Amino acid sequence: MSGTGTQKTKYLLENIGLFSIATFMPKALTFLMIPLYTKYLSTSDYGRIDLLTNTVSLLMPIFTLQIQDAVMRYSIKGKYSSNDVLGVGIRVFLGGGIVLLILCTVLKQIGIIRIDSVFILFLFVYYITGTLNNIFSYFCRGINKVGVITISSILSAIITVICNLLFLLVFKWGVYGYLIANSLGAIIRVTYIYFRANIRMYLHWKLESTYISKEMVCFSIPMIFSALSWWIDNASDKYILTFFSGVSIVGVYAVASKIPSILVAFGDVIAKAFSISAIKEFDSNDSDGFLGKSYSMFSFCMVLICLFVMTGNIYFARILFTNDFFVAWKYVPPLLVAVLFNMLSLFCENILLAIGKTKVISYTAIVGAIVNTFLNLILIPRFDAYGAAVATFTGFFIAWFLRYTLLTSYVEIKHDFKKEVISYAIVMLQMVLAYRGNQFLVFELIILGTFIFVNRAYINIGFIYIKNKCKINQR
């Protein structure tokens, strides 16, 4: 334990502030671009884009061994030199990239892969930039250069938006314009981190320790199964939907996930900041209540945003979804609840990572993925995309429940769990009401208002913190 409860909270809030800037501006810009995408891209185009990005998400954990998790943990712990830690990450990246290139080339030549060569090229661009961004960003977290990540995210978002406006509105390049724009944004982000964080200074091919490679890879390998299970929860339903219902419904379903991305943005900010604190400030007895208070506040924020977005779902859809995409509003409520439990599960994962229980993370993720896949095969043939959304929500709920249960057997978390359970039950009730659109809007508003009133203490804490920060800045 490296600080008092107040110091831990201050450090966590500072990182939340930096990650907020890094996340909210790019997410806001992306969110505002949805009407453009749904106007200039067909449901089929959007489905192809979504399948491409999900395929990259599948390949990355397999060929990178999820080494970025080990890069962050070992760069924070300081057991080995930062040069060695980053060196192992880059070696794994290069080795995996070469294997993937050879594999794709062979499969393309013998006719197993029948995808357009241009899409294979974009697949490699997405893979390379995504992998390097993960390794560099996680390394920056470990060496306390979060500010670099913040600026790189903003630059990337601005470049992506400008290029999309140019390529879609002016040049009318369609799906290829979208892919080029996003590729350029990712390249700018990686390049900025490389130079601004002075990554070159840490790159050395000769490792000082002969044990670090094995130790880091052994730590990260169980996380492969966790990442693959996460992919199954988030992406496998789109492949099953394609098989049963066609690629157009996949495009609609992919657009539906844009509204829950609001909740993802908030949850991702806190989870990223807490991932550093969990390793840096870990205390298995939760002596000062830091873990319990952090979980309760995180849970409250996620539930509040989930209820708020679900209440305004139809209105958001009318603004963001055009033409054939408007029907996507139906799938938003269960996807919102899925994101809620995904974020709660991620919070537990960060603590499990701090104590090195990567096998527990892997096991719980696999169970959730199995449940999700089983329900997808049952529900999608009958309910199409809504069945996929319900299956996703159920899979994440199971993963969170198992992680939380097992986590509390290793670590004491001081908080009112019964109160949390009531909050989750309220969210599920609102999900059922939201299935009928605005028919029960009054009841949904009552639920939202009641939740805020009962948890007003958390809101007061937020106001006090903002007030104190303003006083400090005035000085």
N, C-alpha and C positions, 0 to 999 in steps of 0.2 A: 504494500500500500504506500503510495508515494505522496499523499496529500490529505488534507482534511476534507470533510464533506463539502464545505463551501468552495474550496479550491478545485475539487473535482467537478462540481457543478459549473463553476466559472469557465473551466477549460472546455467542458462539454458544450456550453452555450456559445463560446467563441467559435468553436468548430461548426456548430449548427449555423451560425451566422454566415460563415464562409461558404459552407455547402449550400445554404439557401440561395445565395447569389449565383453559385455555380449551377444550380438546378432549376430555380424558378424562372429565370429569364429565358433560358433555352426552351424549357417546357412551355412557357407562355407563348413564345414565338411559334413553336411547333403547333400549339393548340389553335392559334389564330390562323394558321395556314390550312387547317382542315377544310374550310369551305373551298379553297383553291384546289386542293387535291381531289375533293369529291366532285368538283365541276369539270376539271380537265383530265381526270383519270376515270376510266370505266370501272365497274365493280370487278371485272375480269382482270384489268391492269393491277388494281389494288391487291387482288388475290395473289397474283404472280409475285408482286413485290414482297408481300407478307410471307409467302412460302420461301422466297430467297433468303430473307433476313432470318427466318426461323431455321433454315438449313444451316446457315452460318452459326447460329446459336447452338445447334447440335454439334457441329464439328469442333468448335473452339474448346470445350472442356476435354474432348477426347484427345486432341493433338497438342494441347498445351498442358495437360495434366493438372489444370487448375492451379498452376504454379504461382499465380498472382497472390493467392491467399497466403502461401508460405513466404512470399516476398515481403508482404506487409508485416506479418507476425515476426519474422526474424529480423527485419530492419528496425522494428520497435524494441524488441528484446535486447538487442545489442550483444548477443552471444558471439556472433561472427561479424566481421567487417562488412560495411555496407557494399563495398566493392564486390566481395564474394557473393553476397545475397543477390545483388542485381545480375552478376555474372551468371549465376545458375539460371535465373529467369530467362536471360537472353539465349543461353545455350539450349534450353528446352524449347523456346520459341523457334529457333533456327532448325533444330532437329525435327520438330513436328511439322513445320512448314515444308521442309524438303520431302518428308514422307507423304504429306497430303498432295503435293505437286506431282510426285511420281505416280501415286495411286490414281488421281484424276486423269492424268495423261494416258495411262494404261487402260482404264475403264472406258475412256472416250474412244480410244483407238479400236478396241474390240467390240464397241457398240453397246455396251451396257448402259453408259450415260448417253442419253439422246437429247440433252438440253442444248439450246443454242450456245455456240462458243462465246458469244458476247456476254451471256449470263454467267458462264463459268468464269470469265475474266472479272466480272463484278463480284462474283463470289470470293475470288482470291483477294481483291482489293478490300472488301469488307472484312475478310478474315485477318489479313495482315494489319490493317489499321486498328481493328477491334482488339486484337491480341496485344499489340504494342501499347495501345492506350491503357489497357488493363494493367499491364506490367509497370509502365511508367507512373500511372496514377496511384496504384497501390504502394509503389516505392516512395512516391512523394508524401503519401500519408504517413509512412513509417519514419521518414526523416524530417517530418514537421514542415513540409512545404505545401500546405493545403491551398494557400493563396495562388500558387501556380496553376493548380487544377481549376480554380475558380475562373481565372482569366481565360484559360484555354477553352473552357466550356462556352463562355460568352462569345469568343471569337469564332468558334466552330458554328454556333447557332446563327450568328449574323451572316457568315459566309454561305451557309446552307440556305437560309431564307432568300438572300439576294440572288443566288444562283438558281433557285427554284422559280423565283419570279421571272428571271430572265429566260430560263430554258422552257418553262411551261407557258408563260404568257406571250413572250416575244417570239421565240424560235419555234414554239409548238412541237417540241421534241417528245412529248408524252412520257411514257414510262422510262425511256432511256435518259431523258432530261432529268427526271427525278433521281435516278440512280447516280448520274454524274454529279449532280448537286450535292447529294449526301456523301459521296466519296470525297469530293473536294473539301467539304467541311471537316470530315474525319482526318484527312491528311494534314490540314492546317492545325488541328488540335494536337496531333502527335508531334508535329514539327515544333510547335511552340513550346510544349513541355520539354522536348529534348534540349532545346537551346536555353530556355529560361531557367530550368532546374539544373542546368549544367550536367546533364546525364553523362556526357562524354568523360567527365572527370572520374566517374565511378566505374567506367567500363575497362575491365582488365581480363584478358583471356586466361591468365594463369591464376588459379585459386590458391589463397594462402592456406586454407584448410582442406584436407582430403576427405573429410567426413561430411562437409556441408551439403554436397549434392544429394547424397543418399538420404540424409536426415530431412532435407526440405521436400524431396520427392515422396518419401514415406509419409510425411505430414499431409501433403496435398492430394495424394492418390484417392483416399476415401472421399474427398470433395468432388471428384469426378462423378461419382455415382449420385451425389447430392445435386450437382449441376444438371446431369442427365435427367434425373427425376423431376427437377424444376422445369426442364425443357418439356418433358412429357406433360406436366400439368398445364403449361402455357401454350404449347404448340401442337402436340399430337392430335388434339381435337380438330385442328384445321386440316390435317391430312385425312382424318376419318370423315370430316365434313365434305371434303373434296370428293371422296369416294362415293359417299351416299347422296350428296346433294348438289355437287358441282362447284366450280371455282368461284362463281359469282357470289354465292352465299358466304364463302370465305371472305371475300372482299367486304361484305356488309358486316360480318362478325368482327373483322379486323378494325373497321371504323368504330364499331361499338366500344372497343377497348380504349378509344381515345378519351372518352369522358372519365373512366376510372383512372386514367393517367394523372388526373389531378391529385387523387389520393396517393398514387405511386410517387409523385413528386414530393409531397410532404413526408411520406414515410421514408423515402430514400434519403432525404436530407438528414433526418434524425438518426437513421440506421447507420449511415456512413460516419457521422460524427461519433456515435456511440461505439462503433467498431474499434476506434482508436482508444477511447476511454476504457473499454472493456478489457483490453490487453494491458494498457498502461497503468490503470488504477484498480486492478482486480483485487477483490476481497471476498473470499468464500463464505465468510460469516455475515457479510453485509452489515458490519459493525455500525456504520453511520447511516444506514438505510438508503445509501446512494442507488443501489440496484433496484430496490423496491420502488422508490420515488420515481426513478427514471422510467420503469416499466409502467407505473400507474399514469404518469403524465403522457407517455407515448400512447398508451391505450386510449386515454381520454381524447387526445387530439385526433387519432385515427377514427374513432367512433363518431366524434362530432362532425368531422369533414364528410365521412361516409353518409351520415344522416342528412346533412345539408345538401350534398350533391344529389342524393337519391330523391329528395323532395323537389329539387329543381330540374330533374332529369329531362322532362318533356320540353321545358323551355330551352335548355341547353341544346337539345336535339334540333329544335326548330331553327336555331341560329347557326348551328354547325353543320348539320346534315342536309344535303340538297338531293333533289330527284329521288332515285331509287334507294338512297342510303337512309332515308328518314326512318324506315322500319327498324333500324338498328337500335332505337330507344328501348325496345322490348328486352334486349339482352343485357342492358346496362346494370340493373339492380343486382342480379346474382354475381356479375363480374365485379361490382363494387365490393360486395361481401367477400368474394374470393381474394381481392387485393388486400382487404383488411386483415384476413387471417394469414395471408402471405407475408405481410409486413410484421405482424406479431411473431410469426415463425422465424423471420429473419432476425428480429431482436433477440430471440432466444439463441439463435445460431451464433450470434456475435459473442455471447457469453460462453457458449460451448467451445468456440474457437479459442477463447482466452485460456481455457483450461485444457486444451488439446484433445477434446473429445470429438474428433472428426468422424469416428466410426458411428457415434450416436447420430450425428447430423446426417450421415449417409443412410443409416437404417431408417430413420423417421421419414426422410425424403422418398425413399424407395417404396415404403408402405403407402404413403400418400399418392404416389404416382400409379401404383397398382390399382388402388381404389378408383382413381380418376379414369384410367384407361378402361377398366371394367364397366364403369357407369357410362362412359362415352359410347361404347359398343352397344349398350342397352338403350340409352336415351336418345342418341342422335338419329337412328332410323325412325323413331316415333315423333320426336319433337324438334328435329333439326338443330339450329343454332342455340335455341333456348336449352335444350338438353345438354349441349356442350358446356354452356355457362354454368348450369347447375352441377355438372360433374366436376368442373374446375373448382367451384366453391367448396364442394364436399372434400375433394382431395387436399386442398390447402387447410381446411378445418382439421382433418385427421392428422396431418403433419404437425400443425401447431399444437394440438392437444397432446400428442405423444412427446414432442420436444419439451413442452412446458412441464409435463409430468416427470420426465426423466431428468430434466435440468434441476428441478427442486429436490431431487434425491442426491445431487452433488453439491448444490449451492443453496444457501438460505436466502430467500427473497422476501423482504419484509414489506408486505402490502396487503390490502383487503381484496382477496381473490373473489369472494362472494359478490362484491360490488362490480367487479369486472365481468363476471358471468351474467349478471343482470343486464349490463350494458350490451353484451353480445346478443342476448335474447331479444332485446329491444330492436337491434339492427335487423335480426332475422324476421321479426314481426313486420317491420317496415318494408322489407324485401317482398314479403307476401302481398302487402297492400299495394305496393308499387307495380305489381304485375298488371293491375287494372288501369294503368296510366294515372290520370288525375281524378279518377272517380272517388278516391278516399283521401284527397289532398288535405282536407280539414283535419282528419285524424293524423296524417303524417306531420302536419304543422304542430299539432298538440304534442305528439311524441317528441319532436325536436325541441319545442319550448320546455317541456318537462325535463328532458335530459339536461338541458343547459342550466335550468334552475337548481336541480339536484346537485349538479357538479360545479356550481358557481365558485366554489373555493379555488378550483384550478384556474378559472378565468381571472380571479383576483390576484393569484400568484403571477400570472402573465402580465397583468397591468402594473403590478408593483415592480416587476423586473424592468419593464419598458420605462417606467417613471424614473427609476434609479439610473438607468443607462442615459436617459436624457439629461439628468442632473450632472452626471460625470462628464458628458460631452460639453455641457455649457461651461464647466470649469476650465 
